Amino acid sequence: MNWHEFYPKDNRPDLSAISAYINNPLWDELCSHLENSYGVSPTVEYSICSGAPGWNLKYKKSGRALCTLYPAEGFFTCLVSIGSREAMEADLLLVTCTDYLQELYQNTEPFNGGRWLMIRVASPEILCDVKALIALRVKKKK
């Protein structure tokens, strides 16, 4: 059963239900990292986007989106928007990233000077890439 069928619009899941559905330690690691490093809490929101319908988690700091997490059974996808402000730093960072992320970045069409990267977090190495990209968007809490 798909995520949006498992939890339809009128059945908002809590954070523990989302974690249990994903059942992947990378999920918990990223959520803990975001909360501890940036002092942010997620909001659970429903999306009608045809590409990723259903409930997702949004992390924002000072009104700026850090990332959006899209649950799936056994894995998740992380949307990170690399804007024109971060593009130069992202280009430098990419040489240290996995081949997967480098290819994804190159194959993602620029939009208003930036790229919206839908990253399937399937390994600790990709999770490391995601953390580095998010770090480009915001400073860690002191």
C-alpha positions in Angstrom: 0.0 0.0 0.0 1.3 3.5 -0.9 2.0 6.1 1.8 -0.8 8.4 0.7 -3.3 5.4 0.7 -2.0 4.3 4.1 -2.5 7.7 5.6 -5.2 9.6 3.5 -5.7 13.4 4.0 -8.2 12.9 6.8 -5.8 10.6 8.8 -2.8 12.7 9.9 0.1 10.5 11.2 2.2 11.4 14.2 6.0 11.3 14.1 6.3 7.9 15.6 3.9 6.4 13.0 5.9 8.0 10.2 9.1 6.6 11.6 7.6 3.1 12.0 6.3 3.1 8.4 9.7 4.1 7.0 11.5 1.7 9.4 15.0 2.9 8.3 17.7 4.1 10.7 18.7 6.8 8.2 15.4 8.5 8.8 15.8 8.8 12.5 19.4 9.9 12.1 18.5 12.8 9.7 15.6 13.9 11.9 17.8 13.9 15.0 20.6 15.8 13.1 18.2 18.5 11.9 16.6 19.0 15.3 19.9 18.9 17.3 22.1 20.9 14.8 19.6 23.6 13.8 17.2 23.7 16.8 14.2 23.0 14.5 11.1 20.9 14.8 9.3 19.4 11.8 5.8 20.2 10.7 3.7 17.4 9.3 1.9 18.7 6.2 -0.3 17.2 3.5 0.7 17.7 -0.1 -1.5 17.3 -3.1 1.6 17.4 -5.4 1.2 14.7 -8.1 4.9 13.8 -7.8 4.8 13.0 -4.1 1.2 13.1 -2.7 0.5 12.6 0.9 1.9 13.5 4.3 5.5 14.8 4.6 7.7 16.5 7.1 9.0 20.0 6.5 11.9 21.5 8.4 12.2 25.3 8.4 14.5 27.7 10.2 13.7 31.4 10.3 11.1 31.0 7.6 13.6 29.3 5.3 13.0 25.7 4.2 15.9 23.4 5.1 14.3 20.3 3.5 11.1 18.4 3.0 11.0 14.6 3.8 8.8 12.3 1.9 8.1 8.9 3.5 8.0 5.6 1.7 8.0 2.1 2.9 11.6 1.3 3.9 13.2 4.5 2.6 12.5 8.2 2.2 13.1 11.0 -0.2 14.6 14.4 0.8 13.9 17.5 -1.2 16.7 20.1 -0.8 16.4 23.3 -2.8 19.8 24.7 -3.8 19.1 28.3 -4.6 21.2 30.8 -6.6 22.7 31.9 -3.2 24.1 28.4 -2.6 24.9 27.4 -6.2 28.6 28.3 -6.2 29.2 26.6 -2.9 27.2 23.6 -4.1 29.3 23.3 -7.2 32.4 23.1 -4.9 30.8 20.6 -2.6 29.7 18.3 -5.3 33.2 17.0 -6.0 33.1 15.4 -2.5 29.6 13.9 -2.9 28.6 10.5 -4.1 28.3 9.7 -7.8 24.6 9.4 -7.3 24.2 13.0 -6.0 26.6 14.4 -8.6 24.5 12.8 -11.4 21.2 13.9 -9.8 22.5 17.5 -9.6 23.7 17.6 -13.2 20.4 16.1 -14.5 18.2 18.4 -12.5 17.1 21.3 -14.6 17.8 24.7 -13.1 14.8 26.7 -12.1 15.1 30.5 -11.3 18.9 30.0 -10.8 18.6 27.0 -8.5 17.8 23.3 -8.4 15.2 21.3 -6.5 16.9 18.0 -5.7 14.7 15.0 -4.9 17.2 12.8 -3.2 16.4 9.2 -2.4 18.3 8.6 0.9 19.3 5.0 0.5 22.8 4.8 2.1 24.8 6.5 4.9 26.9 8.1 2.2 23.9 9.8 0.6 22.7 10.9 4.0 26.1 12.6 4.5 25.6 14.4 1.2 22.1 15.5 2.3 23.5 16.9 5.5 26.2 18.8 3.7 23.7 20.3 1.2 21.4 21.4 4.0 24.4 23.0 5.8 24.7 25.2 2.8 21.2 26.6 3.4 21.5 27.6 7.0 24.0 28.0 9.9 24.0 25.5 12.8 22.7 26.7 16.2 25.4 27.8 18.6 
